[in-house]
Amino acid sequence: MPTIASYPDKVKAQEAFNLLEVNGIPPYLKNAGTWSDPERVELVVIFPEQVDDAIRLLEDPDHEVLN
């Protein structure tokens, strides 16, 4: 499962998660915290063939998902 983004907190990660999920891309949030950055969260796409669409969607919320 490819990581496509990293966020400093769960609020921003959840916004991106919701955007992907609403557009048919099943995401997963993974705790990536360290002692110096305990709140860090990574956004992962479950299906590798949807990575390109997921990245484009995060860059442009109006992107039309093809897969």
Summary of the structure (lengths in Angstrom):
residues: 67
radius of gyration: 11.7
end to end distance: 16.3
largest distance: 39.0
contacts: 183
relative contact order: 0.27
helix: 37%
strand: 22%
